[in-house]
Amino acid sequence: MDGVCHGEFGYWSGDIEKEDWNFKELANLVNGVTRAYKAGHLRSTELFVFTDNAVAEGVYYNGGSNRNKKLNE
C-alpha cells in the first residue's frame, strides 16, 4: 500500500452522543486503530494518531492512568 493514506469519518449513535467529549475523542482513536488493524491496514506501515484532546491523548499513551473508569476501559 505504498503512498496510500487512509482516513474515515462518521456519526455517533444515540447512546454515545450522550457521552462527554473526552470519551468520544478517545473512543474515536481506539476504534479507528482497531478497525485499521482488523482490516490489515497496519502491516508494514507507520501509524500516526492525531487528536486535539489532551485527556484522550494522555489516556491513549498512558494506558489507564486516568481516574475516569469509563475512559480507562
C-alpha positions in Angstrom: 0.0 0.0 0.0 2.8 2.4 -0.8 1.7 6.0 -0.8 -1.8 5.3 0.5 -3.4 7.4 3.2 -6.4 6.0 5.0 -8.9 8.2 6.8 -12.5 7.9 8.0 -15.4 9.9 9.5 -18.8 9.1 10.8 -21.6 10.0 13.2 -22.1 8.9 16.8 -25.0 6.7 17.7 -27.6 8.0 20.2 -26.1 6.2 23.2 -22.5 7.5 22.5 -23.8 11.0 21.6 -24.7 11.5 25.3 -21.1 10.9 26.5 -18.7 13.7 27.1 -16.2 14.9 24.5 -13.2 13.2 26.2 -14.9 9.8 25.9 -15.9 10.4 22.3 -12.4 11.6 21.3 -10.7 8.6 23.0 -13.3 6.1 21.5 -12.7 7.6 18.1 -8.9 7.0 18.4 -9.2 3.4 19.8 -12.0 2.4 17.3 -10.1 3.8 14.3 -6.9 2.0 15.2 -8.8 -1.2 15.9 -10.6 -1.1 12.6 -7.4 -0.4 10.7 -5.7 -3.3 12.4 -8.5 -5.7 11.6 -8.7 -4.6 8.0 -4.9 -5.3 7.6 -4.0 -1.6 7.0 -1.3 -1.6 9.6 1.1 -4.1 8.0 4.4 -2.6 7.1 3.2 0.9 7.9 3.9 3.8 10.2 0.9 4.8 12.2 0.2 8.4 13.1 -2.6 9.2 15.6 -3.8 12.8 15.9 -6.1 14.5 18.4 -6.5 17.9 19.8 -7.9 16.5 23.1 -5.2 16.3 25.8 -7.3 13.9 28.0 -7.7 11.4 25.2 -4.0 11.7 24.3 -3.0 11.1 27.9 -5.2 8.1 28.3 -4.2 6.6 25.0 -0.4 6.9 25.7 -0.6 6.2 29.5 -2.9 3.2 29.3 -5.4 3.7 32.0 -3.9 6.2 34.4 -7.0 8.4 34.3 -9.4 8.4 37.2 -12.4 8.0 35.0 -13.2 4.3 34.8 -15.1 4.6 31.5 -12.1 6.3 29.8 -9.8 3.6 31.2 -11.9 0.8 29.7 
